[in-house]
Amino acid sequence: MQLGAVLLAVLCPATAGAVSYAPVDRPGPALSVPQSALDASLECSPGVDHASKAPVLLVPGTGATPKDNWSWTYEPAFDMIGVPWCALTSPEHANGDIQVNGEYVVNAIRTMYARAGRKIAIVGHSQGGMVPRWALRFWPDTRSMVDDVIGFAASNHGTTLAAAACSSSCSAANWQQRNDSNFIKALNSLQETFPGISYTSVYTHTDEIVQPNSDSNGSSSIHGGGGEITNVATQEICPLDINEHLAIGTIDPVAYALAIDALTHAGPAVPSRIDPLTCAQLLHPGINPITWPVDAAQAAVDLETSPETKVPAEPELRCYTLASCASTQAKKKAKCKKRKRAGHKPKKACRHKKHRRH
């Protein structure tokens, strides 16, 4: 876990009873992660600067890196069709506090938008399909910078399987992706989508990780809020598609076709536009037909062996997620000013590092 980032952040303890979450229009907090770490996390293809078409931010899933998710799949595919991209590396293979991962996404959105001079699109797998929604929920300035959010097997409402996995201790990210976690409740609080953004959530009935996903009321699907939404199972287009959780975010041709449809049209993907011949494909374009079995096997091994720090409980929600945070911060600031006027040495909590914002 990124202990430095956690210690720098302002945490609010969980409160008993009903929780009042931050208003959706309240400005997001300053990023607690050092700017140098944020900048180093982003690797981009040529063409992002002053882009002629929307560049795509690629966000990997829990336990994964861009090498696992994208280097042999979507990066070469986008290169073939001239779509510029940036791939995000989250700390600790995205096994740590997802609230920290969210800051990396915020920075990536701002950076790519500034470089491209236009709105960007986001493609993510599993946690990578969900965490962009955390950025959009709690940093409202990012919403005008994003055109499309495309998720493959996104853990938008957590998974029922994580409860058993996290009965005692597990990674922070796994705690937070329980279907009953405080993180998931905050993520989906007040408004799941936002006007002006198109959301395409692609899931599979054979998902063995993110469950339930038997229909559009499952974990991956999102609803309401004003964004344009398409929730679609690969089996709705190709009934015999058996690709599971990892495959839908790497090799699945149906998921790829839906992503390209969303990227090349206004609004989210429209399933009826997908060519029926897609169902006859084993791999989506851009994947090397000779090396893909080794690439896929290596990605699976990397996921299973990715380094993680096990913790005994879910990380506490950051203060900015709660409606009470503004008053808490104001009281803290007043105390700090009082100490300064009295000539006392400022406490550690009163010292703030300034980070450049895009």
Buried (B, 14 or more C-beta within 10 A) or exposed (E): BBEEBBEBBBEBEEEEEEBEBBEBEBEBBEBBBBBEBBEEBBBBBEBBEEBEBBBBBBBBBBBBBBBBBBBBBBBBBBBEEEBBBBBBBBBBBBBBBBBBBBBBBBBBBBBBBEBBEBBBBBBBBBBBBBBBBBBBBBBBBBBEBBBBBBBBBBBBBBBBBBEEBBEEEBBBBBBBBBBEBBBBBBBBBEBBBBEEBBBBBBBBBBBEBBBBBEEBEBBBBBBEBEBBBBBBBBBBBBEEBEBBBBBBBBBBBBBBBBBBBBBEEEBBBBBEEBEEEBBEBEBBBBBEEEEBEEBBEBBBEBBEEBEBBBBEEBBBBBBBBBBBBBEEBEEBEEEBEEBEEEEEEEEEEBEEEEBEEB
